[in-house]
Amino acid sequence: MLVSAFSGMGHIRAAYRYAVEREYRFFSYGDAMVLGRNEGVVR
């Protein structure tokens, strides 16, 4: 997934799994996403 370039495959897969478990709906309306910055994360 292209979005993995921003956060890494592990984070994106976890977010996708979270959404699927909660029955979020996925529709294809074009390319759109929201990227947030977590200031508390230290790498």
C-alpha positions, 0 to 999 in steps of 0.5 A: 500500500502506498500509504505505508511509505508514511507510517510503515506497513505494520502501523497501516496493517494495524489500522486496517485490522482495527477498521475491519474489526469494527466494520468500518465501510470502505468505499472508493471515492478517489484518493483521499487520506488524513495524516496526523502527527503524533508529537509524543512518539520518539524513534 
